[in-house]
């Protein structure tokens, strides 16, 4: 009897253990679902027409585009005479014609042609397999287009617009010569190796070996009347390098040494640049007030319609003050046009020149919101073109003849989502008109003549509609495509949920989105993962429908995935962004509040399991999350991160963490806080990343070792800042499985397929 009782207990334990094992299992089908939502499968099966790009005919008569469906691709066009969407050609007839030109079978629904343009009598020209062809639209006879021989020019020379002069360099000095003779004129005499005229600083100029040569560059900018020429002098003499070792070359059995010139925060040993200007007639340099600055705040210039007159500007080191001047090389005079300054930083300044009107349209946050200002180049006077508590994102088109500026702005209408952009137009007297009234996010592109624009409008949960509109009124002329996600919805997929909460200041509304698995069961409990990037120069909130699957793959493995833009990020008021200035260590506070908010709202979010991942600045966030908020985050995957801003490229930390470098850099470093790690952390970096050098990841790893902390490290030897090819898939597999194993406590599958049925 006792034996039977013992056996019964044992069987009960085995049954419970068996059930637990089943609960903790993950299936290959779940991995296949994850793969199906990757970007590679858009316009294939999972989803179609999430975003439709158009191609404008060069004669401004219409446009063409591709409509995608389960049947394949359909090439369509719109003629502006009737604004009707119709087939661009007979697909079966063209497929038959193309079939004779290639060894690969061409079907009517899988034609791949590009660079399509209208020719006489409605005929078409296009590229197919890198060759140009002409199509007779009546007979469907395809003939090879006669190749126009392009005149080959020396990339290290530049011919003036009037064709009379050639500029070139020799021994690091700038020369010009007439195209009609071999007479040379040396414009500079002090050039030498390391102090070089007629070149430019390349952000990704990689040098092989300790004494290798920087890649050759040539740069000059002629005035339109060919009477003036400008270039840079690049000073490398005191510049220091960053280094890399490339272990990934199959034919080499020792690493290749790579280096590149790059300044870190606070450095004076940086590449310096200065614009220089020359009068072609006198062959003399004209000195200006534009300074010699570091490569992160170098001076710039642009020709105006007046001969010898330029717009020039620069930002002071520390990014707190921007200067814009009108410089007359004829009289060697400089007139201030616009000055922008901030107690934190001037990070979103730019301008567009209206050459015919001799005016400049400036983007500035001087009012506390990014707005447009009109500057008169003759008088130097400026006045606001737009006003209000909203954000002007970009200028899409300027009609100088009609004096109309078309621009995108977000948060202008009361109650609207502050991340959704709409198109407006304004006259030069500041009369603003809304052209896209739908309560969605709008992505627009204008025709060359500005009379039409195409609008992809949607939200994260309203499917994309793509239409052609008249620029003058915004009137919809015809519909081009609609997004189709019927296959995904048939599998149980639902669009991400938008959520709102109050930020850490106790008053500001912030926004985020939440992805759930397609087999979501509200009776279950799901770990939450924070997909983070709190960099002050960007935003994560998914504004449009083409972003719907951005985090879906990871969600399919049994998680809910969150993105949120907390205080300190980009695209709202200046005060909103300033919350992160010299305070980036606190950017994740709003993320923890979002997780707390969602857990209180939904019983199906696990109260104890939260993970975090991010790339680059998001990788720093991930490290910071694991060190500073261990009560919230249990598992993190940090890729290509700038773990210590003192080891970063200079501009980004100096812009947002401040200059000169002070003790805050030390305080917020993941390296100096390594001893605080409690959860599971995977560090990943590309071995030859010349954007965010892997040295900080190595230094963080060393600090974790010294602190006797358990962590994981993956180096992808052949990869730069963005991972590609097999390394990308390898990284995704490692990231997915790291969360499956350590956050969901399930046994991951390694050998799943990267395709789906």
N, C-alpha and C positions, 0 to 999 in steps of 0.2 A: 504494500500500500504506500509505504514511504517512498519506494522507488518510483511508483507511478506519479506521486505528487511531485517528486524532484524532476522527473521527465517532463511533466506538464509545465513546471516553472521554466525549465530550460527551453522548451519549445516556444513558450510565450516570449522569452527574451529574444530568441532567434527571430520570431515573427516581428517584434518591435524593431530589432536591428535591421531586418530585411526591409521593413517599411521606411525606416530612416534612410537606408541606402537608396531606395527608390526616390525618396524626396530629394536626396542630394545628387541625383543624377541629372545630366544634361544630355540632350539628344543631338545627333548630327543634323536632324531637321531644323533645330533651332539655329545652328550655325548656317545652314543653307538659307534660312530666312534672313539672317544677318547679312549675308553676302548679297541677297537680292535687293537690298535697299542701298547698296553702295552706288556712288555717282556713276560708276562705269556702266550701270544698267539702265540709266535714264534713256528715254526714247528707244527702248529695246522691248521691255515687257512690263516692268513695274509701273512706269508712268510716262506720259507723253505731253509735250508742249507746255512744260512747266514754265518755260521762258522761250519766247520766239524772237530770234534776231532777224533783222531784215537787211537787204542789200539794195541800195538806191542806184537806179540807172544814172549814168553820168550825164545824160541829157536832161535830167530832172523831169522825165516823162512818167515815171512810175517806180515800182520796186518789185523785187522778187523775194520769196521766202520758202522755207520747207515746212510742210505740215506733216507731223509724225503720227502714226497709228499702228495698231497691231498688224496691219497689212503691209506697212513699210513707209517709205518716204514719198511724198507727193510735192513736186515743185510747182509753186503757184506764183501768180503775179497780179499786180493791180495797176491799171492804167489810170492816170489822174484825169483823163477825159470823162470817164464814166464811174470811176471809183468802185468797180466791181472786181471781186476776187475770183480768179478763174485759173485753170491749168495753164502753166507756162508753155507746155508742149505735150504732144502725145507720147506718153511714157513707153508704151509698147513699141511704137515705131522707132523712138530714139534708142531703146534698149537693143532692138534688132540691128540698128546701124552701128552702135558701139561694140556689139558682139564681134563684129568683123575686125575690130581694131585691137583686140586683146585676147590673151590666152585664157583669161578668167571669164566665166559665164556671167553675163549681165542680165538681170531680170528687171521687169518694169517697175517693181517696187523697191529696188535696191540700186538705183542709179547714183553714182557719185561724181558729180561735176561741180565745178566752182568757177568763180570769176566770170559770171554770166553777164553779158552786155548786149543791148539791142543794136542791131545793125540796120542797114537800109532794107526796106520792104518787109520789116518785121522779122528778119532773120536774126540769128543769135550767134555770138561767139562765146566760147567757154574753154575751160581747161579740163582735160581728162588724162589721168595718169601722167601728170606733169608735162603735157603737150597741149598746144593750142589748136582749136578746131573751129570751123565755121559750119553752121547748120542752116541748110535751106529749109525753111519752115513749111514749104509747100510739098517738096519732093522727099524730104527727110534724107537727103544726100549729105553726108558729112565729109568735108574736105579738110586737109591739114592747113592751118593758117600759116601764111608766109611769115617766117620769123623776121622780126625787125632787129637788125644788128645794132646792139647797143654799143655806143662808143665807150671803150674801156678807159677808165681814168685811174691814175695813180691815187690810191686812197690817202697818200701822204702829200697830196697837192689839192689846191682849191682854185677854181677859175672864177673870176669876178662875174657878176650878173650881166655886164655888157660884153663879156667875152674877151676883153682886152688885156687882162692881167692874170697871172698865175702866182699864187702864194705857196711857199714851201719852206722847209727848215733845213739847215745844214749846221752840224756841230752845235745844235741846241739854240741857234739863232734864227730869226725870222727874215725871210727874203721875199721879194716880189720881182717879177720880170714880165715884160710885155709878151703877149702871145705872138707878136709880129717879129720878134728878134730874140737873141740870146743874151741881151744886156741884162745883167742882174743888179738889183739894188738891195743892199744889206740894211735892214731896218733896225736891227739891234746888234750890239757888240759884246755885251757882258754875259751872254749865255754860256753855260758850261754844264757838264754832267751834274745833275742834282739841282741846277737852277736853269729851268728849261722853258723856252718860249714855244708857242704854237702847239701846245699839248693840253691835256687835261688829266685830272686825278680820277682814276677809275676805282670805284668802290670795291670791285672784285678783281683787281689787278693782282693776279697770283704770280709770284716769282719762284722759279725753280732753283734750288741750290743757294748757298750762302751769298755768292757773288753773281747770281743770275741777273738778267736784264728785265726791267719792267716792260710789259707789253707796249709796243709802239702805238702812239696815238697822235693824231693830227687834228688841230682845231683852229679855225679862224671864222670870223663872221663879217661878211662884207655888208656895207650899207647898200640899199637897193639901187642907188645911183652910182655905185662903184667908186665913190670918191673917198671913202673911209674904210678902214679895216680894223677890227679888234680881235684880240686873242688873250690868252692867259699866260702869265709866267708862273710856273709851278716850282716851288722851293721845297726840295726834299732833303736838303743838306743836313738838317738836324732832326729829321723825322725818324721815329723808331718803328719797328715792325712787330707784328704778331706772327707766331710760328705754328706750323702744322706738320705732322708726319703722316704721309700716305702709305699705309701698309697694304693697300688693296690691289696693287698692280701685279698680275699673275706672273709676268716675266721677270720681276725683280725680287730678289731674296734679301734685300735690305730696304728699309723704308726710304721714300723720296722726301727730301726736305722741301717744304713749301713755306713761303712767307708773303706778307702783304703789309703795306703801310696803313696803319690804323691807330688813331689816337684813343686813349682811354680818358675817363673823366678827370679833369684837372691837369692833364698833360700840357706842357708847352712844347715838348718835342714831337710836333705834329707836322703833317704836310700843310704848307701855307700857299695860298693862291692870291693873285692880284690881276685884275683886268688891265690891259694896256691898249692904247688907241693910237692910230697912225693916220696922218694925212697922206693920201696916195700921191697927190701932186707935189708936195714938198718933201716927201719921204721922211718926215719928222714925227716923233712921238709927241702927243699932246697929253700932258699930265692932268689928272683929275683928282678930285677929293675922295674917290673910292679907295678904301684902304686895303692893305695886305692883311688878310685874315686867315684863320685856320680853315681847314677844309669843311668843318661842320657849320661855319657861319660865313662862307665866302661871299664876296660881293658879286652882284649880277648886273647885267645891262641889257637894254633892248632898243633898237633903232626906232625912231619915229618917222613920220612922213617928211619932216624937215631935214634937209641935208646937214649932217654933222651934229644933230641934236639927239640925245639919248635919254631914256629913263634909266636911272641907276639906283641901286639900293643895297642894303646889307643889314644884318642883324648883329647887335653887339653880343659878345661872349656872355653866356648866361641866359640869352633869349628873352631878356626883359624889355628890350627896346629895338624897334625896327624903324629904319630911315628910308625914305623914298625921295629922290631928287630928280629935277630936270637939269641936265648938263648940256651946255652948248660948247662943243669943241671948237667952233669957229671963234668964239670970244673968250674961251677958257673960263666960263662962269658956271656957277652951280646954284640952283634955286630949290629950296626945300618944297616938296609937294605934300608930303603926308608923313606924320610920325605916329607910330603906334607903340604904346608902352603899357606895362602891367607890373604889379608888385610880385606876381608869380612868374608868368611867362607869356610871350606872344607866340602862340603855336599854330594858329589857323589863319595867318595873314597871307593874302595873295592879291593879285590885281589882274585886270584885263584892260588892254589898251583899245580905245576907239580912235583909230588913226585918222579917219576922215574928219571927225568932229574935234580932234585935239583934246580929248578928254580921257580920263581913266576911271574905271569902276573898281573900287577897292573893297575887299572883304575885311572887316574889322570887328573885334569884340569889345571895342572901347565903351559901348553902352551897357555891357554886361551880357549882350546877346550878339551872335554873329549876324551882322547886317551889311547892306551895301551902301557905299558912299561914292558920290560923284565928285571927281576932282577936275577942275579946269586947268589945263596945262599952261594956258596963257597967263592966267592971273594967280594960280596957285591956291585959289579958294576951293573949299570943299563943303559939301552939304549932304545930309543923309538922303538916300533914295528910298530906303525902306526903314520902317520904324516899328518897334513892338517887341513883346516878349515871346519871340519865336526864333528859330535858327534857319539861316539861309545856307543851304548846303552847297549849291553850285550854280554857275551860269551855263545854260545849255545852248543858247544862241543869242547873238546880238544883230538886230536889223538896224544898221546905222542910218540908212536912208529914212526909215520911218521913226527912228529914235525910240525903238522898243527893245527892251532887254527881257529875255525869257529865263526864268530861274526856278530852281527847286528849293522848297522850304518845308520844314517840318514843325508841327505844333502851333501853326498859326490860328486855326479855328478853335474856338473854345470847346473843350471836351474831347478833342481828337487825340489819338495816340501820338505822343511826342516823337516817335521814331518813324512814323509814316510820312513820306514825302509826297508833296503835290507840286504841280507846275503852275507858275504864275507868270504874268507879264507886268512890266512897269514901264511907263513913259519916263522921260528924263525929268519931268516935274513931280515924280513920285506917286502917280496914280497907279495903284496895284489892282490887278484883276485875276481872279482864280479861273484857271482853264480846265482843271480836272477835278470836278466836284465829288467824285465817288469817295466814300469813306474807306479808302484802302491805301496801300503804298503803290506809288507809280514809278515806273522805270521808263524813261522816254529817250528817244533818239530822233534827231532832226534831219530832214533832207538838206542837201547842200544849199539850196536856195532859201531855206527856212520857211517855206510855205506849208509844209506838212510835217507832222511828227507821228511816230508810232509809239503807242503807250501799252506797256505790259502792266496791268493793274491787278492787285490781289492783296491778300493778307496771308498769314501763316495758316489760316483755316477757311479762307475764301479762295477757291481755285482761280487761276490766272485767266483773264480774258485779254487778248491782244487785239488792239484796234488801230485803225488809221484815223487821225484827226486833223482838222484844219487848224493851223497855228493861230490865225487871227481870232477865232472864236472858241476853239477847243471842241467844236462840234465833231461827233463821231461820224466818219464818212463810210466806213465799212468795217466789219469784223473779220479778222484774219484767222485766229485760232482760239481754241479753248483747251484748257488743261484737262487731261483724262487720267484719273487714278483709279478707274473701276477695277482693275486687276488687284491693286493693293487693298481696296476696300472689300473685295470679295474674300480676301484672306483674313479679314477682321481688323485691318489697319484703320486707325482714326487719326485725324490731324492732331498735332501737338496742342496742348491746352495753354492758353495765355493766362498768366496770373499777375496780380498786383499786390504790393504790400507797402508799408511805411518804412522808410529807410532809417538808418541809425541816428539821424538828426531829429527823429520824432515828428517830422512834418512833410517830408518829400515823398511822393509816390514813385516807386521804382517798379520795373516791369521785367518779367521773365517768361520762359516757356518750359513746358514739361512734356517729355516723350514717354509713352508707355508701350510695352510689347503688344504685338497684334493679337496675341492670345491672352490678353489681360483678364485677370479674374479678381474682382474687388474683394473676394473672400480671402485672398492670399496676402502675404506680406512681402513687399519688395524693397531691397536695398536701394538707396538713392545715390546717384553719382552726379557730382558737380563738374560740368564741362566749363572750365574757367579760362578767362583771359580778361584781366581787369586793367590792361594797359590804357593810360589816359588818352591815347591817340586813336582809339577805335571803340567799337561797340559790338556786342554779341547778339542783342535781341533780334530774332529772325523776323524780318519785316515782310517778306514776300513768300509766295507759295512755292517758289523754286528752292526754298530752304527747308521744306517739310521733312525731308529724309536725313537732314544733317546729323542727327544723333540717333536715328532709328536703329541702325545696325547694332549698336551696343545695347539698346533697350531690348532687342529681340533675344538677348541672352539671359533675360530674367531680371532686368533692372528698370527703374524709372530714371531718366536722365534730365538734368536741369541745366538751363542757362539763365543767367540774370545779369543785368547791368546795374551795379550799385553806384553810389555816389563816387565821383571821381573819374567817370568815363566820359566819352566823347559825344558830342552832338546835341547837347542841351545847353543850359546857360553856362556862362563862364564861371559863376559861383559853384555850379554843380561840378564842373570839371576840377576846379581848384581844390576840392575836398581831398584830392590825392596828392597835391603838391607837397613835397618833402614829407609825405605821409603814406607812401605806397605800402608800407608794412601793415596798414590798417584797411586796405582795400577789400579784404575778404570778410570783414565784419558783417557787411550787408548780405553776403552769401550765407553766412551762418544763420542770420535772421531769417533768410528765405527758407532754409531747410527747416528751421524751427516752425515757421509759419505753415509750411506744407504738411509737416508731421501733425500739427494740431488740427489741420483741416481734413486730412485723409487718414483713415485708420489703416489703409493698405500700404502706407509708407512705413518701413521698419523704423522703430524709434531708436535703434542702436547702431544700425549699419549705414554709414555714409562713406562714399569714396570721392576722389577728386582726380582730374587729369587736366593737363594743359601743355601747350607747346610754346616755346620761346618765352615771352613774358608770362604766358600761362603756365609754363614750366616752373618759373620762379614762384608764381602763385601756389602751385602744387607743393613745392618744397616748404613754402611759408605755412600753408595750411596744415601740413603734417607736423610742423615744429611749434606753431603758435596756437593751434586749435585742436589738440589731440582729443578733447572731449567730444568734438564733432566728427572729425575725419579719422577713419581707421585704415584706409588703404589709398595709396596715391601712385600715379604714373606720371613722372615728370620728364618731358622730352625737350632736348635742345635748349635748355634753360640758361638764363643769365643769373646764376645763383648769388653772385656778388657783383653789384653794379660797378665797383671799382675796377673790375676786369672786363667790363662791357665796352662797346663802341661809345665814344664820348657823347654824341649828340642826345641820345635818348635819356640817359640818366641826368645829364646837365639840364635838359629841358624840364624834366619832371621831378627829379630829386634835388635839383638845385646846384648852383655853382657860386663860389668855390666849393670844393669837396669838403665836407665837414664830418663830425662824429656820427651823424645820422646814417651815413653810408655803412659804417661799421655795425651800428646797432641793428639795422634791418637785414644784414647779410644772412643768408641761409648757412653760409660756411661758419660764421662765428656763433651761430645758434644751433649747431649740429647736435650738441649734447641733449637737446630737448626732444629728439625723435622718440616716438612711442609706437606707432603703428607700422604697417608694412609699406615700404617705399621702393619703387623701381625707378632708377635713373637711366635715361637713354640719351645718347648723343651721336651725331654723325662725326666720323673721325676727321673729316676735312671740311668742317663747317667754318667758312670764312666770314659768316655773318655774326653768329654768336660763337665765339671760339670755345672749343670743348674744355679749355683749361679750367674754367670755373666748376664744371661738373667733376673733373678730376680732383680739384681742390676740396670740393664738398665731400666727395667720396673719401678722401684722405682724412678729413675732419671727423667723418662718421666712424672710420676705422679707429682713430685715436680715442674717440669717445666710446668705443666698444659697442657700437650700435649695429644691429642686424639690418641689412638692406641688400638690394640687388642692383647690379650694374650691367647695362648692355651697351656696347659700342658697335656702331655700324660703320666699319672701316672705310667704305667707299662713298659714304653719303655726306652731302652738304647740309644746309639748313632744312631743306625740304626733302623728304625721303621718297625715293622713286623705285619703280620696278619691283624686283623680288625682295629688296630690302624693305620697301613700304609694306608689302604683304606680311613679311616676317615680323615687322614691328606691330602691325595691327593684330596679328595673331598673339603676340606676346602680351599686348595691352589687354585685349579681350580676355585672354585666359588668366591674366593676373587678377582681374576682378572676379572672374568666375571662381577661381580657387580660393582667394583670400577674403573676398567680401561676401560672396554667395555661399562659400564653403561647399562648393561642388567640385567634382572631378572633371577637369577640362578635357577636351578632345583636341589633339594636335593635328592629326592628318585628316582634316575636313577638306572638301573641295571648294575651289574658288569660282565655281560656276553653280548655276541652279537650274532646276527644271520648271 
